[in-house]
Amino acid sequence: MAEYDVVVVGGGVAGLSAAMMLGRSRRRVVLVDAGEPRNAPATHLHGFLSRDGMDPAELLSTARREVASYGGELLAGRAVGIDRLDGARFAVRLAGGGRLGARAVVVATGLRDELPEIPGLRQRWGQDVQFCPYCHGYEVRDSALGVIGGEDRSFSLRQAQLIRQWSDDVVFFPHRIDLEAHERERLVARGVRIVDGEVTRIVSDETGVRGVELAEGPMVGRTALFVGPRFVPSDELLTALGCEVNDEGWVATDRTGRTSIDGVWAPGNVVDHTAQLINAAAAGSAAAIALNNYLVAADVEKALNGHTEPVPAN
């Protein structure tokens, strides 16, 4: 079993940022990447200072080169389990066999978006069907926008009010949400048009979204849509290890991403669905710094335990 100071699981910006900072700290680090980035359908990223408009794939490629330049190893594969060993060590199990030994682990496996089961929606996801207006609202400003209600009622209502910031022409499709009178009043006051009825299909062609089809009534023409998915953390490695979760069901961490398991950190979307790319990258860096300090403290204790000569007084 190959031994490392740290095994990083997850090749998104949080994991890559952590791996780079650990490499710069002269730690032996390996990053295990299953190659399934959440933003794979997107062709541009936004809101990332100095990287605005970049292809997300290019960002990851650049980050991988930077990790390697500091001695970090990159391993294509999937981690399927983490075992705690004696002596404050871990073994990360890989699909297909093989294990990686480590003194500490960073789990940055992100989350997955569970979308409403509406025909045609997933095909345009990440292109002209989005959920984050801060990431993509400016690019569709002043156009015919639509918001489709999802499972998270409060999120959908806030999203409908928020999208109005980018266009005067916003339609909210409650879909399966039964609006109360005060909710309807707030949306109308905000300048959002409401079209009731169950959404049956997203109509699109080679140029993009054309409109929203309902069970009854004509198609409502739209050029871009926003929908709130159900955010599901990819935290199986953490929960199987026994990490504590908070009242919302997400793995609990401190501000550096440290979990309840000594030696295990979890930065980025795996513990925070609101983290944008730039926030996730920052979280990875913060986790790496805290983790390196944790290892330094362990190194000092080990040196003290092995020190037999008395320290001379000044």
Protein Blocks (a to p, Z undefined) as FASTA:
>chain_A
ZZdfbdcedjbfklmmmmmmmmmnopacddddehiafklmpmbdehiehigoiafklmmm
mmmmmmmmnopacdedddfbdcddehiiacdddehiaadddfbdcddebpaddddddehk
lmmgoilgcfblklmmmmmgoiacdddddfblmlmmmmmmmmmmmocbdcddeklaccdf
klmmmmmmnopacdedjdfbdcddfkbcfbdcdfbdcddddfbdcddddddddfklmmmn
opacdfkopacddfkopafbehiacehjllomklcfklmmmmmmmmmmmmmmmmmmmmmm
mmmmmpmbdcddZZ
